[in-house]
Amino acid sequence: MRSWKQISLLTFCLLVLMATTPAKPAWQMKADYVEACSCHLFCPCYFNKHAEMPHCEFNMAVKVREGHSGDTSLAGAKYWLTGDLGDEWGTNKKGAWVAVSFDPSTSKQQRDALAPMILKTYGLEWGELKVQEAPIEISRSGDIMEAKLGGGQMAHMKLQRERGADGKGVVLKNVKYFGAQDNSGFEMYRSLDHSANVQGHQFSYSDRNAFLISIDTHEGEGAGMSAGSH
């Protein structure tokens, strides 16, 4: 009789533990971004419903630090986003165009898993969306950050860190990054070169907004880009 009571108590404790332990999200990733856009420092898109131009042409070089989608590990995957937010991202959740480039080292399973995650993170309907493959290089030397797509022929970012009043880097905290649930803060940079020539679209800028940021995004409702934009 005592053994049955012990088993029942063990079963009850197990059920309570299962009920109180949060389920592992179906997908999750922590990713490091190198990003630049056509707005001046700092990008007004994070506080308003319209970009400066009123377009926002951007490059984003991304490396996944850790993550999964189901049983697929996303660690080490690299992708690059080039596009234009356009003028309706903050009012109608519509972006003008975007090209998603996957590094050749990123497997088909990782690409298939990342595609919906990328779309979910930004929550926009794109007027034009194209996918391609091209080598992605990301390097850092002191205050200079550089990223190349297709050897720099398809897209290029060369960024210089903003030193700040104390000579150290400037980091903007407590600002939402699109649909990511959490981020490390925006490490302020300024573009020395920010350019692209991809899928029929070209742009080139310098002395514009740029930053580094690490995001944590996962299954479930996102935080939104800013308090009043989405």
C-alpha positions in Angstrom: 0.0 0.0 0.0 2.8 2.3 0.9 4.5 1.7 -2.5 1.3 2.7 -4.4 1.1 5.9 -2.4 4.7 6.6 -3.2 4.1 6.0 -6.9 0.9 8.2 -6.8 2.8 11.0 -5.1 5.7 10.7 -7.6 3.2 10.9 -10.5 1.4 13.9 -9.0 4.8 15.7 -8.6 5.7 14.9 -12.2 2.4 16.3 -13.5 2.8 19.5 -11.4 6.4 19.9 -12.7 5.3 19.4 -16.3 2.5 22.0 -15.8 4.8 24.6 -14.4 7.8 24.1 -16.7 7.5 26.3 -19.8 7.6 24.4 -23.0 10.6 24.8 -25.3 9.6 27.2 -28.1 9.4 25.5 -31.5 12.0 27.9 -32.8 14.4 30.4 -31.2 17.6 32.1 -32.1 20.2 34.5 -30.8 21.8 36.4 -33.7 24.5 39.1 -34.1 23.7 41.8 -36.6 25.9 44.3 -38.5 23.4 46.8 -39.9 23.5 50.1 -41.9 20.8 52.2 -43.6 20.2 55.4 -45.6 19.0 57.4 -42.6 21.3 59.7 -40.6 22.4 58.6 -37.2 20.3 57.6 -35.4 17.6 56.0 -37.6 14.3 57.7 -36.9 12.4 54.5 -37.9 12.8 53.3 -34.3 10.8 56.3 -32.9 8.5 57.2 -35.8 6.3 55.6 -38.5 8.2 56.9 -41.4 11.9 56.8 -42.5 13.9 59.9 -43.2 13.9 59.9 -47.0 11.0 58.6 -46.9 12.7 55.4 -47.8 15.1 53.3 -45.8 17.6 51.4 -47.8 19.5 48.9 -45.7 22.0 46.1 -45.4 22.0 43.6 -42.6 24.8 40.9 -42.2 23.7 38.3 -39.7 25.4 35.4 -38.0 23.3 33.1 -35.7 25.2 32.5 -32.5 22.8 29.8 -31.2 19.3 28.6 -32.0 17.1 25.9 -33.2 13.9 25.2 -35.2 12.5 21.8 -34.2 15.5 19.5 -34.3 17.5 21.7 -36.7 20.4 23.6 -35.1 20.8 27.1 -36.5 24.2 27.8 -34.8 26.7 29.3 -37.2 24.2 30.0 -40.0 24.8 33.3 -41.9 22.4 35.4 -43.9 22.2 38.9 -45.3 19.2 41.2 -45.9 19.3 44.0 -48.4 16.3 46.1 -49.1 14.1 49.2 -48.7 11.5 49.6 -45.9 9.7 52.1 -48.1 7.1 54.5 -46.7 4.4 52.1 -45.5 6.2 49.8 -43.0 5.0 51.8 -40.0 1.4 52.4 -41.2 0.4 49.4 -43.3 3.2 46.9 -42.3 4.4 46.8 -46.0 8.0 46.9 -47.0 9.1 47.9 -50.5 11.6 45.1 -51.4 14.1 42.8 -49.8 16.7 40.3 -51.0 17.6 37.5 -48.6 21.1 36.0 -49.3 22.3 32.8 -47.6 26.0 32.0 -47.2 26.9 28.7 -49.0 27.8 27.2 -45.7 24.2 27.6 -44.5 22.5 24.3 -45.1 19.2 23.8 -46.9 17.6 22.7 -43.6 18.8 25.9 -41.9 17.6 28.0 -44.8 14.2 26.4 -44.7 14.0 27.0 -41.0 15.3 30.6 -41.1 13.0 31.9 -43.8 9.8 32.0 -41.8 11.7 33.2 -38.7 13.1 36.1 -40.6 9.7 37.1 -41.9 8.2 36.7 -38.4 10.9 38.9 -36.9 10.1 41.8 -39.2 6.4 41.2 -39.6 6.2 43.0 -43.0 4.5 42.1 -46.3 7.2 42.7 -48.9 6.3 44.1 -52.4 9.2 42.2 -53.8 11.0 39.3 -52.0 13.9 37.4 -53.6 16.2 34.7 -52.3 19.8 34.0 -53.4 23.1 32.5 -52.4 26.3 34.5 -51.9 29.4 34.4 -49.7 29.2 36.5 -46.5 32.3 37.8 -44.8 32.2 39.7 -41.4 35.4 41.1 -39.8 36.3 43.6 -37.1 39.5 45.6 -36.5 39.4 48.0 -33.5 36.7 50.6 -34.2 36.1 49.4 -37.8 33.5 46.8 -38.7 33.4 45.4 -42.2 31.0 43.1 -44.0 30.9 41.9 -47.6 28.4 40.1 -49.7 29.7 38.4 -52.7 33.2 39.7 -52.0 31.9 43.2 -51.7 30.6 43.3 -55.3 27.0 42.7 -54.3 26.9 44.6 -51.0 29.4 46.2 -48.7 29.5 47.8 -45.3 32.5 49.5 -43.7 31.5 51.1 -40.4 33.3 53.1 -37.7 32.2 53.0 -34.1 31.0 56.2 -32.5 33.4 56.9 -29.6 31.1 59.0 -27.3 32.0 61.7 -24.8 34.2 59.3 -22.7 36.0 57.8 -25.7 34.1 54.6 -25.4 31.4 53.3 -27.6 27.8 54.7 -27.4 25.1 52.1 -26.7 21.4 52.9 -26.9 19.4 50.7 -24.5 15.7 50.1 -23.9 14.6 50.4 -27.5 12.7 47.7 -29.3 14.1 46.0 -32.4 11.2 45.0 -34.7 9.6 41.7 -33.4 12.6 40.5 -31.4 11.7 39.8 -27.8 15.0 41.1 -26.5 18.2 42.8 -27.6 21.6 43.8 -26.3 21.3 47.4 -27.2 22.3 49.4 -30.3 26.1 49.9 -30.5 26.3 53.1 -32.5 28.4 53.1 -35.7 28.6 55.5 -38.7 29.0 54.2 -42.2 32.2 54.9 -44.2 30.7 52.9 -47.0 27.2 51.4 -47.2 26.3 50.1 -50.7 24.5 47.4 -52.7 24.0 46.2 -56.2 21.7 43.3 -55.9 18.6 41.9 -57.8 18.3 45.0 -59.9 18.6 47.5 -57.0 21.5 49.8 -56.4 22.4 52.3 -53.7 25.4 53.9 -52.1 25.8 56.0 -48.9 28.4 57.2 -46.5 28.2 59.0 -43.1 24.9 57.4 -42.3 23.3 55.4 -39.6 24.8 52.0 -38.6 24.9 49.8 -35.5 25.7 46.4 -34.1 23.1 44.5 -32.1 22.5 41.0 -30.8 18.8 40.0 -30.8 16.9 37.1 -29.1 13.8 36.1 -31.1 11.6 33.1 -30.7 8.2 31.6 -31.3 5.4 33.8 -29.9 4.4 37.4 -29.9 7.2 39.9 -30.6 7.7 43.2 -29.0 7.3 45.3 -32.1 9.7 47.9 -33.6 8.7 50.9 -31.5 5.9 51.9 -29.2 3.9 53.7 -31.8 4.9 52.0 -35.1 3.3 48.6 -35.2 
